[in-house]
Amino acid sequence: MPCFPPPGAVTVCEINRDLITAECLSEDGAKDAYGKVLGIVFSPIPFQSDLLLPKSEEGNEQVQEDAEPKSGLTALQSILSESLKWVFPPKDVNLLAELDIQGLSWHQHKHILAFISGPNQISIRDYEDSEGKDPCILISEAQRDIKMIEWRPNGGKTLSVACKGGICIWSASYPGNTPAVRSGIATSLGTISRGSSVRWMLVDFLRCPSGEQVSTISWNPNGRYLASASCESSSFTIWDFAQGLGTPIRRGLGGISMLKWSPTGDYFFTAKFDGTFYLWETNTWTSEPWSSTGGPVKGATWNPDGRMILIAFSESTTLGSVHFASRPPSLDAHLLPVDLPEIASLTGSQGIEKIAWDASGDRLAVAYKGGDDKYNGLVAVYDIRRTPLILASLIGFIRGPGENPKPLGFAFHSKFRQGSLLSVCWSTGWCCTYPLIFRSHLLP
């Protein structure tokens, strides 16, 4: 039985046209029948956004109100406020929004999507699994207060989850091919599966010495090293995955909100809550500090060759592109502006919330703060050209399903050959996937 998106689930529109809500439309005008591309149907995945509601102090029960439940976005901000409230004085709780929550992750080589579907749980949807009709749910007593997820490169089906006290490592288990479990990990607490022919096992837990909340993680390209950072620590950590051992780097940084390893592994990006960011070369782990007048960093994404990084700031609708002038390990670089004038002129917004750049370097997704009634809560899609400077041209907007949807997070598939494949988790409780088919790849 085909699965169709809920009303209003989709929509990529051309500039100056009304948003389309009745059908999926690629940015080049090709109708992609409800996400069906070359035999694969990327059907929307429902999840219970009310699971993101904060807990009451009495009995650890969900807060019940006579009014409408909070949206997933508001609930997620409440969860962040509880887990990080001691970092900032009460008057600065708005700074919690500077934390980059990577709530979705596509497997590098397969059509497998993982996303945060509750404060303590992960949902995995394998679109290649003909027997699995429902997503698999990953739950463990070790997995609490999830902040970020990321697949391990070149590591088969291995998923890392940043949570309270450390990093959970999950791996797919098949008959006759059970993954190795590090000593001391309670696999019986590992997984609850629904409708999936594949079971998942908790194979490792990279424990932080002080039990702090891990807020951001990033794998190096070959999957040997995993970087992590916490708002509660003065350093970030590089984990040797095979050994399960972590090495602290550069004590005294403090307040790290984001980590991004470059696609080549030669460079490493860190951002702080105070608006400064650092570019590192990974040969000797030396760094150069940078700062911006555009406010704290809200998002960062490397281009495919790892020689440039695109950065978004909370108080600006202009992105920054840092171009390296020389080969690694040189840190000689230049910061150049990338204008997105429509974000201010069309939507009325004055700042960026999130960005994602597809692996081809051709499409950029942007979520922005606020906006007027027509454009509030949409995701803007841009065409990107490198000449070699970055030029961004607005294609259109994506609207989520339900009433007043907000994008909680989004991510591109890195190996989608027919164009770009963007998934968005919406505050209304749907995870939707949008194939953006390039004109050169249209089927006859």
GIRA-V362792 format. One record per helix or strand of 3 or more residues. SS is the DSSP state (2 for helix, 1 for strand). FROM is the first residue (numbers start at 1). TO is the last residue. If there is no record, write none. Layout:
# GIRA-V362792
SS_FROM_TO + SS_FROM_TO
This chain:
# GIRA-V362792
2_33_35 + 2_49_52 + 2_72_84 + 2_90_98 + 1_104_106 + 1_112_118 + 1_121_126 + 1_136_139 + 1_148_151 + 1_158_164 + 1_166_174 + 2_187_189 + 1_199_207 + 1_216_219 + 1_225_229 + 1_236_240 + 1_245_249 + 1_256_261 + 1_267_272 + 1_277_281 + 1_286_290 + 1_297_302 + 1_308_313 + 1_318_324 + 1_333_339 + 2_341_345 + 1_352_357 + 1_363_368 + 1_379_386 + 1_390_398 + 1_407_412 + 1_419_426 + 1_430_437 + 2_439_441
